[in-house]
Amino acid sequence: MHIRRAVKQDCPRLLELVNELALYEKAPQEVTVTPEHFEESGFGEKPVWWAFVAEEEGMILGFALYYIRYSTWKGQAMYLEDILVTEAARGKGIGKLLFDRLIEEAKERKLHRIVWQVLEWNEPAIHFYKKYNADFDPEWVNCSIYV
């Protein structure tokens, strides 16, 4: 298993995995990003996201995609948007390899926090994050609007 930075040519496979994640999270209709927008956002003139992929024998089996978030109280943090290991490859330690690489990246960027969300029913993910002594904050409510 090889963990490496995602490159532009990975975008079609990354979107396949994004759709797999959406299906797992029971929200396949929520993926509305176009391939062009996805690619431009990660590899255009001003990228807003970065990712690592887990690759074995030329096939991407997982990814972790993040961006930099800013808190007026804490400063910059890495925001883990998505981490996924394809269903057929789970249980082989790939998620740990990806998460450990994110921690390394955060340290290299001098970021002192990694933040993310997890669905309350996603017990396998919650169990995984507990191995890293993650703090779970039930106090905050997610909000969004479409404009």
Secondary structure by P-SEA (a helix, b strand, c coil): cccccccccaaaaaaaaaaaaaaaacccccccccaaaaaaacccccccccbbbbbcccccccbbbbbbbbbccccbbbbbccccccccccccaaaaaaaaaaaaaaaaaccccccccccccaaaaaaaaaaabbbbbccbbbbbbcc
